C-alpha cells in the first residue's frame, strides 16, 4: 500500500515538472523598444514587433519594467511592463510588494506614518 502511494506521488511529481519548468511568456502590444536598463533614457538594443512573443526574465516592482528574452535569441533587455500582454506571467516574475513597511515599528499603516516617540 505504502509503495503504491509513493509510486503514485512520484508519477504526479514527474507529470507536473514540465509545467513548472516552462518559462513565463508575454506578448508585445505594439512595436516596443528594448532598452539596456529599466528606464526610457537608456540605450535601445532592439525593437519588439507588434504581437511578438517573449520570455519574461523578471519585472521591477509593480511590473513597471520587465526584462525580456526574445524567443529567437535576440538581445535581452527591458520593456515597459504596461506594453506587455500576459498578466499571469508578469505576476510570476514580479517581486512581492508589501502593503505596509515591515521594517517600520507601526508597519507604516495609514494614519501611523510617524515613529512612536516622535
DSSP file (Angstrom, degrees, kcal/mol; ACC not computed):
  #  RESIDUE AA STRUCTURE BP1 BP2  ACC     N-H-->O    O-->H-N    N-H-->O    O-->H-N    TCO  KAPPA ALPHA  PHI   PSI    X-CA   Y-CA   Z-CA
    1    1 A X     >        0   0    0      0, 0.0     4,-2.1     0, 0.0     5,-0.2   0.000 360.0 360.0 360.0 -48.9    0.0    0.0    0.0
    2    2 A X  H  >  +     0   0    0      1,-0.2     4,-2.2     2,-0.2     5,-0.2   0.890 360.0  52.3 -65.2 -38.4    2.7    2.4    1.0
    3    3 A X  H  > S+     0   0    0      1,-0.2     4,-2.2     2,-0.2    -1,-0.2   0.893 108.7  50.6 -64.8 -39.6    4.8    1.5   -2.0
    4    4 A X  H  > S+     0   0    0      2,-0.2     4,-2.5     1,-0.2    -2,-0.2   0.898 109.7  50.5 -64.6 -41.5    1.8    2.2   -4.3
    5    5 A X  H  X S+     0   0    0     -4,-2.1     4,-2.3     2,-0.2    -2,-0.2   0.904 111.0  48.4 -64.4 -41.2    1.2    5.6   -2.7
    6    6 A X  H  X S+     0   0    0     -4,-2.2     4,-2.3     2,-0.2    -2,-0.2   0.896 111.5  50.3 -65.8 -39.5    4.9    6.6   -3.2
    7    7 A X  H  X S+     0   0    0     -4,-2.2     4,-2.2     2,-0.2    -2,-0.2   0.921 110.9  48.8 -64.2 -44.0    4.8    5.4   -6.8
    8    8 A X  H  X S+     0   0    0     -4,-2.5     4,-2.3     1,-0.2    -2,-0.2   0.906 111.2  50.3 -62.2 -41.8    1.6    7.5   -7.5
    9    9 A X  H  X S+     0   0    0     -4,-2.3     4,-2.3     1,-0.2    -1,-0.2   0.898 109.9  50.5 -63.2 -41.3    3.2   10.5   -5.8
   10   10 A X  H  X S+     0   0    0     -4,-2.3     4,-2.3     2,-0.2    -1,-0.2   0.892 109.7  50.6 -64.4 -40.1    6.3   10.1   -8.0
   11   11 A X  H  X S+     0   0    0     -4,-2.2     4,-2.2     2,-0.2    -2,-0.2   0.921 111.2  48.0 -64.6 -44.1    4.3    9.9  -11.2
   12   12 A X  H  X S+     0   0    0     -4,-2.3     4,-1.8     2,-0.2    -2,-0.2   0.915 111.5  50.7 -62.5 -42.8    2.3   13.0  -10.3
   13   13 A X  H  X S+     0   0    0     -4,-2.3     4,-1.0     1,-0.2    -2,-0.2   0.909 112.4  46.1 -62.6 -42.8    5.5   14.9   -9.5
   14   14 A X  H  X S+     0   0    0     -4,-2.3     4,-0.6     1,-0.2    -1,-0.2   0.853 110.5  53.7 -68.9 -34.6    7.1   13.9  -12.8
   15   15 A X  H  < S+     0   0    0     -4,-2.2     4,-0.4     1,-0.2     3,-0.2   0.843 112.6  43.0 -69.5 -33.1    4.0   14.8  -14.7
   16   16 A X  H  X S+     0   0    0     -4,-1.8     4,-1.7     1,-0.2     3,-0.2   0.626  92.3  85.3 -88.4 -13.2    3.8   18.3  -13.3
   17   17 A X  H  X S+     0   0    0     -4,-1.0     4,-1.7     1,-0.2    -1,-0.2   0.894  86.4  52.3 -58.2 -44.5    7.6   19.0  -13.6
   18   18 A X  H  X S+     0   0    0     -4,-0.6     4,-1.0     1,-0.2    -1,-0.2   0.895 108.4  51.9 -61.2 -37.0    7.4   20.2  -17.3
   19   19 A X  H  4 S+     0   0    0     -4,-0.4     3,-0.4    -3,-0.2    -1,-0.2   0.886 111.0  47.4 -64.9 -37.6    4.6   22.7  -16.4
   20   20 A X  H  < S+     0   0    0     -4,-1.7    -1,-0.2     1,-0.2    -2,-0.2   0.793 109.8  53.9 -72.3 -27.2    6.7   24.1  -13.6
   21   21 A X  H  < S+     0   0    0     -4,-1.7    -1,-0.2    -5,-0.2    -2,-0.2   0.645  82.1 110.4 -83.1 -14.9    9.8   24.3  -15.8
   22   22 A X  S  < S-     0   0    0     -4,-1.0     2,-0.3    -3,-0.4     3,-0.0  -0.354  70.7-124.5 -63.6 137.4    8.0   26.4  -18.5
   23   23 A X        -     0   0    0      1,-0.1     2,-0.2    -2,-0.1    -1,-0.1  -0.612  28.0-106.1 -82.3 141.4    9.2   29.9  -18.7
   24   24 A X        -     0   0    0     32,-0.3    32,-2.9    -2,-0.3     2,-0.3  -0.457  41.1-163.3 -67.5 137.0    6.6   32.7  -18.4
   25   25 A X  E     -A   55   0A   0     30,-0.3     2,-0.3    -2,-0.2    64,-0.2  -0.855  12.0-177.4-121.3 157.3    5.9   34.4  -21.8
   26   26 A X  E     -A   54   0A   0     28,-2.3    28,-2.4    -2,-0.3     2,-0.4  -0.872  21.1-124.0-141.3 174.5    4.2   37.6  -22.8
   27   27 A X  E     -AB  53  85A   0     58,-2.2    58,-3.5    -2,-0.3    26,-0.2  -0.977  24.7-116.3-128.3 137.8    3.3   39.3  -26.0
   28   28 A X  E     - B   0  84A   0     24,-2.5    23,-2.0    -2,-0.4     2,-0.9  -0.507  16.4-146.1 -73.9 137.4    4.2   42.8  -27.1
   29   29 A X  S    S-     0   0    0     54,-2.8    21,-0.1    -2,-0.2     2,-0.1  -0.841  72.5 -23.7-103.2  93.6    1.4   45.3  -27.6
   30   30 A X  S    S-     0   0    0     -2,-0.9     2,-0.4     2,-0.1    21,-0.2  -0.184 108.3 -40.9  89.7 170.7    2.7   47.4  -30.5
   31   31 A X        -     0   0    0     19,-0.1     2,-0.4    -2,-0.1    18,-0.2  -0.586  69.5-169.3 -72.0 126.3    6.3   47.9  -31.6
   32   32 A X  E     -C   48   0A   0     16,-1.8    16,-3.7    -2,-0.4     2,-0.3  -0.959  21.0-126.3-127.2 137.6    8.4   48.4  -28.5
   33   33 A X  E     -C   47   0A   0     -2,-0.4     2,-0.6    14,-0.2    47,-0.3  -0.577  20.3-140.1 -76.1 140.3   12.0   49.5  -27.9
   34   34 A X  E     -C   46   0A   0     12,-3.3    11,-3.1    -2,-0.3    12,-1.2  -0.924  23.7-159.9-103.6 119.1   14.1   47.1  -25.9
   35   35 A X  E     -CD  44  78A   0     43,-3.0    43,-3.1    -2,-0.6     9,-0.2  -0.584  26.1-129.5-101.4 159.6   16.4   49.1  -23.5
   36   36 A X  S    S+     0   0    0      7,-2.1     2,-0.3    41,-0.2     8,-0.1   0.758  96.1  25.8 -75.8 -25.5   19.6   48.1  -21.7
   37   37 A X  S    S-     0   0    0      2,-0.3     2,-2.3     6,-0.3     5,-0.2  -0.886  97.2 -93.6-133.5 162.4   18.2   49.3  -18.4
   38   38 A X  S    S+     0   0    0     -2,-0.3     2,-0.3    27,-0.1    41,-0.1  -0.341  96.0  82.2 -79.2  61.7   14.7   49.7  -16.9
   39   39 A X  S >  S-     0   0    0     -2,-2.3     3,-1.5    39,-0.1    -2,-0.3  -0.957  80.4-124.1-158.3 147.4   14.3   53.4  -17.9
   40   40 A X  T 3  S+     0   0    0     -2,-0.3    -2,-0.0     1,-0.3    -1,-0.0   0.703 107.2  61.8 -69.3 -19.5   13.3   55.1  -21.2
   41   41 A X  T 3  S+     0   0    0      2,-0.0    -1,-0.3    -6,-0.0     3,-0.1   0.543  83.4 100.3 -83.7  -6.1   16.5   57.2  -21.3
   42   42 A X  S <  S-     0   0    0     -3,-1.5     0, 0.0    -5,-0.2     0, 0.0  -0.404  88.7 -81.5 -78.0 158.0   18.8   54.1  -21.5
   43   43 A X        -     0   0    0     -8,-0.1    -7,-2.1     1,-0.1     2,-0.5  -0.194  41.7-122.4 -59.2 148.1   20.2   52.9  -24.9
   44   44 A X  E     +C   35   0A   0     -9,-0.2    -9,-0.3     1,-0.1    -1,-0.1  -0.809  27.6 178.2 -93.8 128.3   18.0   50.9  -27.2
   45   45 A X  E     -     0   0A   0    -11,-3.1     2,-0.3    -2,-0.5    30,-0.2   0.641  64.6 -21.8-102.8 -19.0   19.4   47.5  -28.2
   46   46 A X  E     -C   34   0A   0    -12,-1.2   -12,-3.3    28,-0.1     2,-0.4  -0.961  59.7-113.8-170.7 178.2   16.5   46.2  -30.3
   47   47 A X  E     -C   33   0A   0     -2,-0.3     2,-0.4   -14,-0.3   -14,-0.2  -0.989  18.7-135.8-131.0 143.9   12.8   46.5  -31.0
   48   48 A X  E     -C   32   0A   0    -16,-3.7   -16,-1.8    -2,-0.4     2,-0.1  -0.814  24.4-127.2 -94.0 137.9   10.0   44.1  -30.5
   49   49 A X    >   -     0   0    0     -2,-0.4     3,-2.1   -18,-0.2   -21,-0.2  -0.437  40.9 -81.3 -76.4 157.5    7.4   43.7  -33.3
   50   50 A X  T 3  S+     0   0    0      1,-0.3   -21,-0.2    -2,-0.1    -1,-0.1  -0.391 118.5   9.5 -58.4 133.7    3.7   44.0  -32.6
   51   51 A X  T 3  S+     0   0    0    -23,-2.0    -1,-0.3     1,-0.2     2,-0.2   0.493  90.5 153.6  71.6   6.3    2.4   40.8  -31.2
   52   52 A X    <   -     0   0    0     -3,-2.1   -24,-2.5   -22,-0.2     2,-0.3  -0.463  40.2-132.8 -67.7 134.7    5.9   39.3  -30.8
   53   53 A X  E     +A   27   0A   0    -26,-0.2    18,-0.8    -2,-0.2     2,-0.3  -0.692  29.6 176.5 -89.5 141.2    6.1   36.7  -28.0
   54   54 A X  E     -AE  26  70A   0    -28,-2.4   -28,-2.3    -2,-0.3     2,-0.3  -0.954  31.5-112.8-138.8 156.2    9.0   36.9  -25.5
   55   55 A X  E     -AE  25  69A   0     14,-2.9    14,-2.4    -2,-0.3     2,-0.6  -0.686  30.9-131.7 -82.3 145.7   10.1   35.1  -22.4
   56   56 A X  E     + E   0  68A   0    -32,-2.9   -32,-0.3    -2,-0.3    12,-0.2  -0.898  24.4 178.9-100.1 124.3    9.9   37.2  -19.2
   57   57 A X  E     -     0   0A   0     10,-3.2     2,-0.3    -2,-0.6    -1,-0.2   0.906  65.1 -39.6 -86.5 -52.0   13.1   37.0  -17.1
   58   58 A X  E     - E   0  67A   0      9,-0.9     9,-3.6    37,-0.0    -1,-0.4  -0.965  51.4-138.4-167.1 163.4   11.9   39.3  -14.3
   59   59 A X  E     -fE  94  66A   0     34,-2.2    36,-0.7    -2,-0.3     7,-0.3  -0.913  22.7-115.1-126.9 156.3   10.0   42.5  -13.7
   60   60 A X    >   -     0   0    0      5,-2.9     3,-2.3    -2,-0.3     4,-0.1  -0.273  62.4 -56.9 -77.2 174.7   10.6   45.5  -11.4
   61   61 A X  G >  S+     0   0    0      1,-0.3     3,-1.3     2,-0.2    -1,-0.2  -0.246 130.8  11.4 -55.3 141.6    8.1   46.3   -8.6
   62   62 A X  G 3  S-     0   0    0     33,-0.4    -1,-0.3     1,-0.2    -2,-0.1   0.605 119.9 -89.9  61.3  15.0    4.6   46.7   -9.8
   63   63 A X  G <  S+     0   0    0     -3,-2.3    -1,-0.2     2,-0.1    -2,-0.2   0.822  81.2 147.7  55.2  35.7    5.8   45.3  -13.2
   64   64 A X  S <  S+     0   0    0     -3,-1.3    17,-2.5     1,-0.2    18,-0.6   0.905  73.7  16.2 -65.4 -40.0    6.7   48.8  -14.4
   65   65 A X  E    S- G   0  80A   0     15,-0.3    -5,-2.9    -4,-0.2     2,-0.4  -0.986  72.7-161.4-131.7 143.3    9.5   47.4  -16.5
   66   66 A X  E     -EG  59  79A   0     13,-2.8    13,-2.4    -2,-0.4     2,-0.6  -0.987  17.8-132.4-127.5 137.2   10.1   43.8  -17.5
   67   67 A X  E     -EG  58  78A   0     -9,-3.6   -10,-3.2    -2,-0.4    -9,-0.9  -0.773  33.0-161.9 -86.5 122.9   13.4   42.2  -18.6
   68   68 A X  E     -EG  56  77A   0      9,-3.4     9,-1.7    -2,-0.6     2,-0.5  -0.770  18.9-156.3-111.5 151.8   12.6   40.1  -21.8
   69   69 A X  E     -E   55   0A   0    -14,-2.4   -14,-2.9    -2,-0.3     7,-0.1  -0.993  28.0-127.4-122.9 119.8   14.4   37.4  -23.6
   70   70 A X  E >   -E   54   0A   0     -2,-0.5     3,-1.7     4,-0.4   -16,-0.2  -0.428   8.0-133.7 -72.7 140.8   13.5   37.1  -27.2
   71   71 A X  T 3  S+     0   0    0    -18,-0.8    -1,-0.1     1,-0.3   -17,-0.1   0.806 106.1  55.5 -62.8 -30.4   12.4   33.6  -28.4
   72   72 A X  T 3  S-     0   0    0      1,-0.0    -1,-0.3     0, 0.0    -2,-0.1   0.371 123.2-102.5 -86.0   6.5   14.6   33.9  -31.5
   73   73 A X  S <  S+     0   0    0     -3,-1.7    -2,-0.1     1,-0.1     3,-0.1   0.598  70.6 151.1  85.8  11.3   17.7   34.6  -29.3
   74   74 A X        -     0   0    0      1,-0.2    -4,-0.4    -5,-0.0    -1,-0.1  -0.015  57.2 -54.7 -65.1 179.3   17.8   38.3  -29.9
   75   75 A X        -     0   0    0    -30,-0.2    -5,-0.3    -6,-0.1     2,-0.2  -0.208  53.5-125.3 -59.8 144.6   19.2   40.7  -27.4
   76   76 A X        +     0   0    0     -7,-0.1     2,-0.3    -3,-0.1    -7,-0.2  -0.590  48.7 132.1 -82.2 151.9   17.9   40.7  -23.8
   77   77 A X  E     - G   0  68A   0     -9,-1.7    -9,-3.4    -2,-0.2     2,-0.4  -0.984  50.5 -70.3-178.9-172.3   16.6   44.0  -22.5
   78   78 A X  E     -DG  35  67A   0    -43,-3.1   -43,-3.0    -2,-0.3     2,-0.3  -0.830  34.1-179.3-109.1 137.3   13.9   45.9  -20.7
   79   79 A X  E     - G   0  66A   0    -13,-2.4   -13,-2.8    -2,-0.4     2,-0.1  -0.975  42.4 -93.9-130.4 142.8   10.5   46.9  -22.0
   80   80 A X  E >   - G   0  65A   0     -2,-0.3     3,-1.8   -47,-0.3   -15,-0.3  -0.392  33.5-137.8 -56.8 128.4    7.8   48.9  -20.2
   81   81 A X  G >  S+     0   0    0    -17,-2.5     3,-1.7     1,-0.3   -16,-0.2   0.771  97.9  67.8 -61.7 -27.9    5.6   46.3  -18.5
   82   82 A X  G 3  S+     0   0    0    -18,-0.6    -1,-0.3     1,-0.3    -2,-0.1   0.674  97.9  54.5 -68.7 -14.8    2.4   48.2  -19.5
   83   83 A X  G <  S+     0   0    0     -3,-1.8   -54,-2.8     2,-0.0     2,-0.5   0.271  92.1  87.2-100.7  10.1    3.1   47.3  -23.1
   84   84 A X  E <   -B   28   0A   0     -3,-1.7     2,-0.5   -56,-0.2   -56,-0.2  -0.944  67.9-147.4-111.3 128.6    3.4   43.5  -22.4
   85   85 A X  E     +B   27   0A   0    -58,-3.5   -58,-2.2    -2,-0.5    -3,-0.0  -0.828  65.2  81.4 -95.9 125.9    0.3   41.4  -22.5
   86   86 A X     >  +     0   0    0     -2,-0.5     4,-2.1   -60,-0.2     3,-0.5   0.410  42.7 179.3 143.1  61.3    0.4   38.5  -20.1
   87   87 A X  H  > S+     0   0    0      1,-0.2     4,-2.5     2,-0.2     5,-0.2   0.873  82.2  54.7 -56.0 -43.7   -0.5   39.4  -16.5
   88   88 A X  H  > S+     0   0    0      1,-0.2     4,-1.5     2,-0.2    -1,-0.2   0.903 110.0  48.1 -59.0 -38.1   -0.2   35.9  -15.1
   89   89 A X  H  > S+     0   0    0     -3,-0.5     4,-1.0   -64,-0.2    -1,-0.2   0.906 110.4  51.3 -66.9 -40.5    3.4   35.7  -16.4
   90   90 A X  H >X S+     0   0    0     -4,-2.1     4,-0.8     1,-0.2     3,-0.6   0.897 106.7  54.2 -63.4 -39.6    4.2   39.2  -15.0
   91   91 A X  H >< S+     0   0    0     -4,-2.5     3,-0.6     1,-0.2    -1,-0.2   0.878 103.6  57.1 -61.5 -36.9    2.9   38.1  -11.6
   92   92 A X  H 3< S+     0   0    0     -4,-1.5    -1,-0.2     1,-0.2    -2,-0.2   0.792 116.2  33.8 -65.1 -28.1    5.3   35.1  -11.7
   93   93 A X  H << S+     0   0    0     -4,-1.0   -34,-2.2    -3,-0.6     2,-0.5   0.327  96.3  96.5-113.8   7.0    8.4   37.3  -12.2
   94   94 A X  B << S-f   59   0A   0     -4,-0.8   -34,-0.1    -3,-0.6   -33,-0.1  -0.842  77.5-116.1 -99.4 131.4    7.5   40.4  -10.2
   95   95 A X        -     0   0    0    -36,-0.7   -33,-0.4    -2,-0.5   -32,-0.1  -0.329  37.5 -99.7 -64.2 146.9    8.8   40.7   -6.6
   96   96 A X        -     0   0    0    -35,-0.1     2,-0.5   -34,-0.0    -1,-0.1  -0.393  33.7-151.8 -65.6 140.0    6.1   40.8   -3.9
   97   97 A X        -     0   0    0     -2,-0.1     2,-0.1    -3,-0.1    -1,-0.0  -0.970  10.5-135.3-118.4 121.8    5.3   44.3   -2.6
   98   98 A X        -     0   0    0     -2,-0.5     3,-0.0     1,-0.1     0, 0.0  -0.389   8.6-137.8 -68.2 148.7    4.0   44.6    1.0
   99   99 A X  S    S+     0   0    0     -2,-0.1     2,-0.3     2,-0.0    -1,-0.1   0.370  92.2  33.9 -85.9   5.0    1.1   46.9    1.5
  100  100 A X  S    S-     0   0    0      9,-0.1     2,-0.8    10,-0.0     8,-0.2  -0.924  96.6 -96.4-146.9 169.1    2.9   48.1    4.6
  101  101 A X    >   -     0   0    0      6,-2.1     3,-1.4    -2,-0.3     6,-0.2  -0.822  28.0-164.1 -93.4 106.7    6.6   48.7    5.6
  102  102 A X  T 3  S+     0   0    0     -2,-0.8    -1,-0.1     1,-0.3     6,-0.1   0.686  88.8  55.0 -66.6 -15.9    7.7   45.5    7.5
  103  103 A X  T 3  S+     0   0    0      4,-0.1     2,-0.3    -3,-0.1    -1,-0.3   0.600  87.8  91.8 -90.7 -12.6   10.7   47.4    8.9
  104  104 A X  S X  S-     0   0    0     -3,-1.4     3,-1.7     1,-0.1    11,-0.0  -0.659  80.3-130.6 -83.3 136.3    8.6   50.3   10.4
  105  105 A X  T 3  S+     0   0    0     -2,-0.3    -1,-0.1     1,-0.3    10,-0.1   0.811 110.2  36.5 -59.5 -29.5    7.6   49.7   14.1
  106  106 A X  T >  S-     0   0    0      6,-0.2     3,-0.9     8,-0.1    -1,-0.3   0.290 116.7-111.8-103.9   9.6    4.0   50.5   13.3
  107  107 A X  T <   -     0   0    0     -3,-1.7    -6,-2.1     1,-0.2    -2,-0.1   0.471  48.0 -90.4  79.4   0.8    4.1   48.9    9.9
  108  108 A X  T 3  S+     0   0    0      4,-0.4    -1,-0.2    -8,-0.2     5,-0.1   0.827  72.5 169.6  63.8  30.0    3.7   52.2    8.0
  109  109 A X    X   -     0   0    0     -3,-0.9     3,-2.5     3,-0.3    -1,-0.2  -0.377  46.7 -81.5 -73.6 154.2    0.0   51.9    8.1
  110  110 A X  T 3  S+     0   0    0      1,-0.3    -1,-0.1     2,-0.1    -2,-0.0  -0.294 121.2  20.3 -55.3 135.1   -2.2   54.8    7.1
  111  111 A X  T 3  S+     0   0    0     -3,-0.1    -1,-0.3     1,-0.0     3,-0.1   0.335 114.0  76.8  85.8  -7.7   -2.5   57.2   10.0
  112  112 A X    <   +     0   0    0     -3,-2.5    -4,-0.4     1,-0.1    -3,-0.3  -0.371  49.4 132.4-127.4  52.0    0.6   55.8   11.6
  113  113 A X        +     0   0    0     -5,-0.1     2,-0.3    -6,-0.1    -1,-0.1   0.185  56.0  72.4 -93.8  19.0    3.3   57.4    9.5
  114  114 A X  S    S-     0   0    0     -3,-0.1    -6,-0.1    -8,-0.0     2,-0.1  -0.911  87.5-100.2-129.0 158.9    5.4   58.5   12.4
  115  115 A X    >   -     0   0    0     -2,-0.3     3,-1.7     1,-0.1    -2,-0.1  -0.427  39.0-111.0 -73.2 152.6    7.7   56.7   14.9
  116  116 A X  T 3  S+     0   0    0      1,-0.3    -1,-0.1     2,-0.1    -2,-0.0   0.764 114.6  40.7 -59.4 -27.4    6.1   56.1   18.3
  117  117 A X  T 3         0   0    0      1,-0.2    -1,-0.3     0, 0.0    -2,-0.0   0.173 360.0 360.0-111.4  19.8    8.4   58.6   20.1
  118  118 A X    <         0   0    0     -3,-1.7    -1,-0.2     0, 0.0    -2,-0.1   0.474 360.0 360.0 -76.3 360.0    8.5   61.4   17.6
